[in-house]
Amino acid sequence: MKVFISVTTLLLMGAGADDVCGDGKLACDTEEGLKSRSMLSRAHKVSNKQASEEEGSGQQHTTQQMVVKQHGAHKITTFKNGYVRADGAIQWLMCLPEGCDSGTTHALVTKCLPSDMTVDFEGKPDDNGLCCVGIAGSETSIRKELDNCKHILPPTAIVEQDQVIKEPEPPDDNLEESLLEGPVEQKMWGLDRIDDREGLDGDYSPPFTGEGVHIFIADTGVRTTHKDFGGRAFPGLEASNYPNPMKECDLSDTDCANDPTSGHGTHCAGTAAGNKFGVAKNAKIHALKVLYPGGGSTTMFVEALDFAKRKTKLR
């Protein structure tokens, strides 16, 4: 049995912070640290115009996209134009790259949590989930959180402000008819090329059909009732979207994790496993709604990854 998580091609927007690192005892990270610390920047190339200047006794390092500040043994990363909730609170993602247990994540959102912060997400490592939590509050509050939990947080703990994630804008001149409305033989869209080692033969007959494979689509949701899926698509998760908390879907609730307005997630699911133009026509699809009309955030995607890892009974 195989599991795949499909994350659509996304536009990552920078996140909100001043391009100033000096703040009392706070100091910026090194250039190497700036390149390696960000959880998303490892996969997303940003425009990094590096600036360095002396300020007091420490050296300041900033980029056009992010600022890394030292607080005790830990680093706090903020981004230009980053994700801020509708109530004005900054959303933060905290992860431990090394293994931890659910007791650690629970402490981060209970005993260590300052009274002015709220919880968006709590990972469940003991259930095969991620060692991450999502919390919201000011930068001052996240420092208090680190102080309160410094006895259980290793120096390698990653503390980042959420980045804004949006689906790509469709081209204005896209007047082509829907793929599902055109004849199959004229709309192969690369299928003919991927079922053989080389060449084209005008046919798509792969050696495997995706039977036993589960694909989790993290996107704008999926219209699971679409006839192109033939009953193989199921609602899975609606990520937290303030003020609405994260919701795990009942498999019979086709309104949950639906894709009523965008269609982007449904399109991606059809590319992966649709009956007409899908690659794996017998795979099962699980809808993870992480993009809303206003966009999404890093924490929303981490919630989806945690869900896919934990829900072994779905596959």
Secondary structure, 3 states (H helix, E strand, C coil): CEEEEEECCCEEECCCCCCCCCECCECECCHHHHHHHCCCCCCCCCCCCCEEEEECCEEEEECCCEEEEEECCEEEEEECCCCECCCCCEEEEEECCCCCCHHHHHHHCCCCCCCCCEEEEECCHHHCCCCEEEEEECHHHHHHHHHHCCCCCCCCCEEEECCEEECCCCCCCCCCCCHHHCCHHHCCCCHHHHCCCCCCCCCCCCCCCCCCEEEEEEECCCCCCCHHHCCCEEEEEECCECCECCEECCCCCCCCCCCCCCCHHHHHHHHHHCCCCCCCCCCEEEEEECCECCEEEHHHHHHHHHHHHHCHHHC
